[in-house]
């Protein structure tokens, strides 16, 4: 359920979905966690993390770091869907509140753009723990992302400019 639906927008890059999916596929950390992209829509992205022992803490719940990692990624890519071609995204800051244990078969992070500006974009991310058909809202994050205009999203391009 979306509390504040993202207003209908036309992304400046008609290939936004392919751009997001290709970029996500180049993230070794998401692959290490076992995360995958779900829905990719203008201003909205889902990241899904299946339960696995490697992403848990001592009580068997999803680790807060895993919750934060997929929240950061869902929010970043939600912003990226609204960025122009020949740009990339970086997180400036985020804050997360974990409100319930991440307990279930998977986590689903849903990033939705609140405001997309020329340089900074604000995103809200809600993270749900799913057990069977039941989803528990376990965390909410707010995030600020920067659009780096004229910068490639390809590996090594930013490091070389450093």
PAFIKOL-324382 format. One record per residue (C-alpha): x, y, z; residue number from 1; residue in three letters. Coordinates in Angstrom, 2 decimals. Each point is the difference from the previous one (the first is absolute). Last residue first. Layout:
<sites>
<site><c1>X</c1><c2>Y</c2><c3>Z</c3><i>NUM</i><aa>Ala</aa></site>
...
</sites>
This chain:
<sites>
<site><c1>38.43</c1><c2>11.34</c2><c3>-7.99</c3><i>162</i><aa>Unk</aa></site>
<site><c1>-0.51</c1><c2>0.18</c2><c3>-3.75</c3><i>161</i><aa>Unk</aa></site>
<site><c1>1.46</c1><c2>-3.50</c2><c3>-0.40</c3><i>160</i><aa>Unk</aa></site>
<site><c1>-2.17</c1><c2>-1.28</c2><c3>2.86</c3><i>159</i><aa>Unk</aa></site>
<site><c1>-3.12</c1><c2>1.40</c2><c3>-1.66</c3><i>158</i><aa>Unk</aa></site>
<site><c1>0.56</c1><c2>-1.83</c2><c3>-3.32</c3><i>157</i><aa>Unk</aa></site>
<site><c1>1.24</c1><c2>-3.19</c2><c3>1.67</c3><i>156</i><aa>Unk</aa></site>
<site><c1>-3.24</c1><c2>-1.88</c2><c3>-0.58</c3><i>155</i><aa>Unk</aa></site>
<site><c1>-2.67</c1><c2>1.54</c2><c3>-2.25</c3><i>154</i><aa>Unk</aa></site>
<site><c1>-2.61</c1><c2>2.44</c2><c3>1.30</c3><i>153</i><aa>Unk</aa></site>
<site><c1>1.62</c1><c2>2.75</c2><c3>-2.06</c3><i>152</i><aa>Unk</aa></site>
<site><c1>0.14</c1><c2>3.59</c2><c3>1.13</c3><i>151</i><aa>Unk</aa></site>
<site><c1>-1.42</c1><c2>2.92</c2><c3>-2.00</c3><i>150</i><aa>Unk</aa></site>
<site><c1>-2.38</c1><c2>0.90</c2><c3>2.79</c3><i>149</i><aa>Unk</aa></site>
<site><c1>0.70</c1><c2>-1.52</c2><c3>3.41</c3><i>148</i><aa>Unk</aa></site>
<site><c1>-3.47</c1><c2>-0.24</c2><c3>1.52</c3><i>147</i><aa>Unk</aa></site>
<site><c1>0.23</c1><c2>0.06</c2><c3>3.77</c3><i>146</i><aa>Unk</aa></site>
<site><c1>-2.04</c1><c2>-2.07</c2><c3>2.41</c3><i>145</i><aa>Unk</aa></site>
<site><c1>-1.67</c1><c2>0.87</c2><c3>3.30</c3><i>144</i><aa>Unk</aa></site>
<site><c1>-1.68</c1><c2>-2.80</c2><c3>1.94</c3><i>143</i><aa>Unk</aa></site>
<site><c1>-2.77</c1><c2>-0.61</c2><c3>2.45</c3><i>142</i><aa>Unk</aa></site>
<site><c1>-0.29</c1><c2>-3.49</c2><c3>1.42</c3><i>141</i><aa>Unk</aa></site>
<site><c1>-2.86</c1><c2>-2.03</c2><c3>1.41</c3><i>140</i><aa>Unk</aa></site>
<site><c1>0.31</c1><c2>-3.44</c2><c3>1.60</c3><i>139</i><aa>Unk</aa></site>
<site><c1>-1.91</c1><c2>-3.16</c2><c3>1.02</c3><i>138</i><aa>Unk</aa></site>
<site><c1>-3.37</c1><c2>0.34</c2><c3>-1.73</c3><i>137</i><aa>Unk</aa></site>
<site><c1>-1.23</c1><c2>-3.57</c2><c3>0.40</c3><i>136</i><aa>Unk</aa></site>
<site><c1>-1.27</c1><c2>-1.81</c2><c3>-3.08</c3><i>135</i><aa>Unk</aa></site>
<site><c1>-2.14</c1><c2>-3.11</c2><c3>0.38</c3><i>134</i><aa>Unk</aa></site>
<site><c1>-0.57</c1><c2>-2.32</c2><c3>-2.99</c3><i>133</i><aa>Unk</aa></site>
<site><c1>2.62</c1><c2>-2.50</c2><c3>1.18</c3><i>132</i><aa>Unk</aa></site>
<site><c1>2.42</c1><c2>1.95</c2><c3>2.17</c3><i>131</i><aa>Unk</aa></site>
<site><c1>0.99</c1><c2>3.28</c2><c3>-1.65</c3><i>130</i><aa>Unk</aa></site>
<site><c1>2.17</c1><c2>2.56</c2><c3>1.75</c3><i>129</i><aa>Unk</aa></site>
<site><c1>-0.74</c1><c2>3.46</c2><c3>-1.38</c3><i>128</i><aa>Unk</aa></site>
<site><c1>2.33</c1><c2>2.92</c2><c3>-0.60</c3><i>127</i><aa>Unk</aa></site>
<site><c1>-1.35</c1><c2>3.47</c2><c3>-0.76</c3><i>126</i><aa>Unk</aa></site>
<site><c1>2.26</c1><c2>2.43</c2><c3>-1.84</c3><i>125</i><aa>Unk</aa></site>
<site><c1>-0.66</c1><c2>3.72</c2><c3>-0.32</c3><i>124</i><aa>Unk</aa></site>
<site><c1>2.01</c1><c2>1.89</c2><c3>-2.60</c3><i>123</i><aa>Unk</aa></site>
<site><c1>1.32</c1><c2>3.55</c2><c3>-0.35</c3><i>122</i><aa>Unk</aa></site>
<site><c1>1.82</c1><c2>0.98</c2><c3>-3.19</c3><i>121</i><aa>Unk</aa></site>
<site><c1>2.81</c1><c2>2.54</c2><c3>-0.28</c3><i>120</i><aa>Unk</aa></site>
<site><c1>1.50</c1><c2>1.45</c2><c3>-3.21</c3><i>119</i><aa>Unk</aa></site>
<site><c1>-2.82</c1><c2>1.01</c2><c3>-2.36</c3><i>118</i><aa>Unk</aa></site>
<site><c1>-2.66</c1><c2>-0.81</c2><c3>2.56</c3><i>117</i><aa>Unk</aa></site>
<site><c1>-2.11</c1><c2>-3.09</c2><c3>0.56</c3><i>116</i><aa>Unk</aa></site>
<site><c1>-2.22</c1><c2>0.12</c2><c3>3.04</c3><i>115</i><aa>Unk</aa></site>
<site><c1>-1.67</c1><c2>-2.85</c2><c3>1.89</c3><i>114</i><aa>Unk</aa></site>
<site><c1>1.44</c1><c2>-2.80</c2><c3>-2.13</c3><i>113</i><aa>Unk</aa></site>
<site><c1>-1.15</c1><c2>-3.44</c2><c3>1.06</c3><i>112</i><aa>Unk</aa></site>
<site><c1>2.26</c1><c2>-2.86</c2><c3>1.14</c3><i>111</i><aa>Unk</aa></site>
<site><c1>-1.63</c1><c2>-3.30</c2><c3>0.94</c3><i>110</i><aa>Unk</aa></site>
<site><c1>2.23</c1><c2>-2.44</c2><c3>1.87</c3><i>109</i><aa>Unk</aa></site>
<site><c1>-1.32</c1><c2>-3.57</c2><c3>0.14</c3><i>108</i><aa>Unk</aa></site>
<site><c1>1.51</c1><c2>-2.37</c2><c3>2.54</c3><i>107</i><aa>Unk</aa></site>
<site><c1>-0.38</c1><c2>-3.72</c2><c3>-0.36</c3><i>106</i><aa>Unk</aa></site>
<site><c1>-1.02</c1><c2>-3.27</c2><c3>1.62</c3><i>105</i><aa>Unk</aa></site>
<site><c1>-0.93</c1><c2>1.60</c2><c3>3.30</c3><i>104</i><aa>Unk</aa></site>
<site><c1>1.24</c1><c2>2.02</c2><c3>2.96</c3><i>103</i><aa>Unk</aa></site>
<site><c1>1.56</c1><c2>3.43</c2><c3>-0.32</c3><i>102</i><aa>Unk</aa></site>
<site><c1>-0.67</c1><c2>1.06</c2><c3>3.57</c3><i>101</i><aa>Unk</aa></site>
<site><c1>-2.27</c1><c2>3.01</c2><c3>0.40</c3><i>100</i><aa>Unk</aa></site>
<site><c1>0.42</c1><c2>3.79</c2><c3>-0.12</c3><i>99</i><aa>Unk</aa></site>
<site><c1>3.39</c1><c2>0.45</c2><c3>-1.60</c3><i>98</i><aa>Unk</aa></site>
<site><c1>0.35</c1><c2>3.72</c2><c3>-0.66</c3><i>97</i><aa>Unk</aa></site>
<site><c1>2.39</c1><c2>0.92</c2><c3>-2.79</c3><i>96</i><aa>Unk</aa></site>
<site><c1>1.78</c1><c2>3.21</c2><c3>-0.83</c3><i>95</i><aa>Unk</aa></site>
<site><c1>1.67</c1><c2>0.62</c2><c3>-3.31</c3><i>94</i><aa>Unk</aa></site>
<site><c1>2.68</c1><c2>2.25</c2><c3>-1.41</c3><i>93</i><aa>Unk</aa></site>
<site><c1>1.63</c1><c2>1.18</c2><c3>-3.23</c3><i>92</i><aa>Unk</aa></site>
<site><c1>-0.63</c1><c2>-3.21</c2><c3>-1.93</c3><i>91</i><aa>Unk</aa></site>
<site><c1>1.44</c1><c2>-0.01</c2><c3>-3.51</c3><i>90</i><aa>Unk</aa></site>
<site><c1>-1.75</c1><c2>-0.05</c2><c3>-3.36</c3><i>89</i><aa>Unk</aa></site>
<site><c1>1.22</c1><c2>0.11</c2><c3>-3.60</c3><i>88</i><aa>Unk</aa></site>
<site><c1>-0.47</c1><c2>2.16</c2><c3>-3.05</c3><i>87</i><aa>Unk</aa></site>
<site><c1>0.32</c1><c2>-0.38</c2><c3>-3.76</c3><i>86</i><aa>Unk</aa></site>
<site><c1>-3.74</c1><c2>-0.49</c2><c3>-0.54</c3><i>85</i><aa>Unk</aa></site>
<site><c1>-2.18</c1><c2>2.12</c2><c3>2.26</c3><i>84</i><aa>Unk</aa></site>
<site><c1>-0.97</c1><c2>-1.00</c2><c3>3.53</c3><i>83</i><aa>Unk</aa></site>
<site><c1>-3.54</c1><c2>-1.04</c2><c3>0.93</c3><i>82</i><aa>Unk</aa></site>
<site><c1>0.64</c1><c2>-3.76</c2><c3>0.23</c3><i>81</i><aa>Unk</aa></site>
<site><c1>3.17</c1><c2>0.82</c2><c3>1.96</c3><i>80</i><aa>Unk</aa></site>
<site><c1>-2.06</c1><c2>1.28</c2><c3>2.95</c3><i>79</i><aa>Unk</aa></site>
<site><c1>-1.77</c1><c2>-3.35</c2><c3>0.38</c3><i>78</i><aa>Unk</aa></site>
<site><c1>3.42</c1><c2>-1.61</c2><c3>-0.52</c3><i>77</i><aa>Unk</aa></site>
<site><c1>1.49</c1><c2>1.76</c2><c3>2.96</c3><i>76</i><aa>Unk</aa></site>
<site><c1>-3.00</c1><c2>-0.66</c2><c3>2.21</c3><i>75</i><aa>Unk</aa></site>
<site><c1>-0.04</c1><c2>-3.72</c2><c3>-0.74</c3><i>74</i><aa>Unk</aa></site>
<site><c1>3.78</c1><c2>-0.20</c2><c3>0.56</c3><i>73</i><aa>Unk</aa></site>
<site><c1>0.01</c1><c2>1.88</c2><c3>3.30</c3><i>72</i><aa>Unk</aa></site>
<site><c1>-2.93</c1><c2>-2.08</c2><c3>1.28</c3><i>71</i><aa>Unk</aa></site>
<site><c1>1.75</c1><c2>-3.19</c2><c3>-1.16</c3><i>70</i><aa>Unk</aa></site>
<site><c1>3.12</c1><c2>0.91</c2><c3>1.96</c3><i>69</i><aa>Unk</aa></site>
<site><c1>-1.84</c1><c2>1.26</c2><c3>3.07</c3><i>68</i><aa>Unk</aa></site>
<site><c1>-1.94</c1><c2>-3.25</c2><c3>0.44</c3><i>67</i><aa>Unk</aa></site>
<site><c1>3.20</c1><c2>-2.00</c2><c3>-0.54</c3><i>66</i><aa>Unk</aa></site>
<site><c1>1.78</c1><c2>2.14</c2><c3>2.59</c3><i>65</i><aa>Unk</aa></site>
<site><c1>-2.88</c1><c2>-0.47</c2><c3>2.43</c3><i>64</i><aa>Unk</aa></site>
<site><c1>0.57</c1><c2>-3.76</c2><c3>-0.22</c3><i>63</i><aa>Unk</aa></site>
<site><c1>-2.99</c1><c2>-2.11</c2><c3>-1.05</c3><i>62</i><aa>Unk</aa></site>
<site><c1>-1.22</c1><c2>-1.87</c2><c3>3.06</c3><i>61</i><aa>Unk</aa></site>
<site><c1>1.63</c1><c2>-3.24</c2><c3>1.21</c3><i>60</i><aa>Unk</aa></site>
<site><c1>0.63</c1><c2>1.23</c2><c3>3.53</c3><i>59</i><aa>Unk</aa></site>
<site><c1>3.79</c1><c2>0.38</c2><c3>-0.55</c3><i>58</i><aa>Unk</aa></site>
<site><c1>-0.34</c1><c2>2.09</c2><c3>-3.16</c3><i>57</i><aa>Unk</aa></site>
<site><c1>-1.05</c1><c2>-1.04</c2><c3>-3.47</c3><i>56</i><aa>Unk</aa></site>
<site><c1>1.18</c1><c2>0.65</c2><c3>-3.56</c3><i>55</i><aa>Unk</aa></site>
<site><c1>2.28</c1><c2>-3.06</c2><c3>-0.38</c3><i>54</i><aa>Unk</aa></site>
<site><c1>-2.63</c1><c2>-2.36</c2><c3>1.41</c3><i>53</i><aa>Unk</aa></site>
<site><c1>-2.27</c1><c2>0.68</c2><c3>-2.96</c3><i>52</i><aa>Unk</aa></site>
<site><c1>-3.38</c1><c2>1.62</c2><c3>-0.39</c3><i>51</i><aa>Unk</aa></site>
<site><c1>-0.68</c1><c2>1.39</c2><c3>-3.46</c3><i>50</i><aa>Unk</aa></site>
<site><c1>0.73</c1><c2>3.68</c2><c3>-0.68</c3><i>49</i><aa>Unk</aa></site>
<site><c1>-2.32</c1><c2>1.86</c2><c3>-2.36</c3><i>48</i><aa>Unk</aa></site>
<site><c1>0.65</c1><c2>3.50</c2><c3>-1.37</c3><i>47</i><aa>Unk</aa></site>
<site><c1>-2.96</c1><c2>2.06</c2><c3>-1.23</c3><i>46</i><aa>Unk</aa></site>
<site><c1>0.24</c1><c2>3.19</c2><c3>-2.04</c3><i>45</i><aa>Unk</aa></site>
<site><c1>-2.27</c1><c2>3.05</c2><c3>-0.40</c3><i>44</i><aa>Unk</aa></site>
<site><c1>0.54</c1><c2>3.41</c2><c3>-1.62</c3><i>43</i><aa>Unk</aa></site>
<site><c1>-0.91</c1><c2>-1.23</c2><c3>-3.49</c3><i>42</i><aa>Unk</aa></site>
<site><c1>-0.50</c1><c2>-3.75</c2><c3>0.39</c3><i>41</i><aa>Unk</aa></site>
<site><c1>2.38</c1><c2>-2.88</c2><c3>0.77</c3><i>40</i><aa>Unk</aa></site>
<site><c1>-1.70</c1><c2>-2.92</c2><c3>1.74</c3><i>39</i><aa>Unk</aa></site>
<site><c1>2.18</c1><c2>-2.68</c2><c3>1.59</c3><i>38</i><aa>Unk</aa></site>
<site><c1>3.77</c1><c2>0.21</c2><c3>-0.02</c3><i>37</i><aa>Unk</aa></site>
<site><c1>1.94</c1><c2>-2.77</c2><c3>1.68</c3><i>36</i><aa>Unk</aa></site>
<site><c1>1.97</c1><c2>-0.42</c2><c3>3.22</c3><i>35</i><aa>Unk</aa></site>
<site><c1>2.23</c1><c2>-3.03</c2><c3>0.69</c3><i>34</i><aa>Unk</aa></site>
<site><c1>2.18</c1><c2>1.86</c2><c3>2.51</c3><i>33</i><aa>Unk</aa></site>
<site><c1>3.12</c1><c2>-0.61</c2><c3>-2.09</c3><i>32</i><aa>Unk</aa></site>
<site><c1>-1.90</c1><c2>0.97</c2><c3>-3.17</c3><i>31</i><aa>Unk</aa></site>
<site><c1>-1.08</c1><c2>3.28</c2><c3>1.64</c3><i>30</i><aa>Unk</aa></site>
<site><c1>3.63</c1><c2>0.64</c2><c3>0.97</c3><i>29</i><aa>Unk</aa></site>
<site><c1>1.30</c1><c2>-0.84</c2><c3>-3.49</c3><i>28</i><aa>Unk</aa></site>
<site><c1>-2.11</c1><c2>2.74</c2><c3>-1.58</c3><i>27</i><aa>Unk</aa></site>
<site><c1>0.28</c1><c2>-0.26</c2><c3>-3.81</c3><i>26</i><aa>Unk</aa></site>
<site><c1>-3.46</c1><c2>-1.57</c2><c3>-0.42</c3><i>25</i><aa>Unk</aa></site>
<site><c1>-1.48</c1><c2>3.06</c2><c3>1.72</c3><i>24</i><aa>Unk</aa></site>
<site><c1>1.43</c1><c2>2.22</c2><c3>-2.75</c3><i>23</i><aa>Unk</aa></site>
<site><c1>-1.49</c1><c2>-2.14</c2><c3>-2.76</c3><i>22</i><aa>Unk</aa></site>
<site><c1>-3.40</c1><c2>-0.09</c2><c3>1.73</c3><i>21</i><aa>Unk</aa></site>
<site><c1>-0.01</c1><c2>3.76</c2><c3>0.55</c3><i>20</i><aa>Unk</aa></site>
<site><c1>1.01</c1><c2>0.87</c2><c3>-3.58</c3><i>19</i><aa>Unk</aa></site>
<site><c1>-2.49</c1><c2>-2.54</c2><c3>-1.44</c3><i>18</i><aa>Unk</aa></site>
<site><c1>-2.77</c1><c2>1.60</c2><c3>2.04</c3><i>17</i><aa>Unk</aa></site>
<site><c1>0.98</c1><c2>3.59</c2><c3>-0.83</c3><i>16</i><aa>Unk</aa></site>
<site><c1>0.18</c1><c2>-0.54</c2><c3>-3.80</c3><i>15</i><aa>Unk</aa></site>
<site><c1>-2.38</c1><c2>2.92</c2><c3>-0.64</c3><i>14</i><aa>Unk</aa></site>
<site><c1>2.45</c1><c2>2.25</c2><c3>1.88</c3><i>13</i><aa>Unk</aa></site>
<site><c1>-1.67</c1><c2>3.26</c2><c3>1.06</c3><i>12</i><aa>Unk</aa></site>
<site><c1>-2.50</c1><c2>-2.07</c2><c3>2.00</c3><i>11</i><aa>Unk</aa></site>
<site><c1>-3.62</c1><c2>0.93</c2><c3>-0.67</c3><i>10</i><aa>Unk</aa></site>
<site><c1>-1.70</c1><c2>0.62</c2><c3>3.30</c3><i>9</i><aa>Unk</aa></site>
<site><c1>-3.15</c1><c2>-1.25</c2><c3>1.68</c3><i>8</i><aa>Unk</aa></site>
<site><c1>0.05</c1><c2>1.24</c2><c3>3.59</c3><i>7</i><aa>Unk</aa></site>
<site><c1>1.56</c1><c2>-2.47</c2><c3>2.42</c3><i>6</i><aa>Unk</aa></site>
<site><c1>-2.76</c1><c2>-1.46</c2><c3>2.12</c3><i>5</i><aa>Unk</aa></site>
<site><c1>-0.14</c1><c2>1.17</c2><c3>3.58</c3><i>4</i><aa>Unk</aa></site>
<site><c1>-1.15</c1><c2>-2.91</c2><c3>2.16</c3><i>3</i><aa>Unk</aa></site>
<site><c1>0.86</c1><c2>-2.74</c2><c3>-2.48</c3><i>2</i><aa>Unk</aa></site>
<site><c1>-1.36</c1><c2>-3.39</c2><c3>0.99</c3><i>1</i><aa>Unk</aa></site>
</sites>
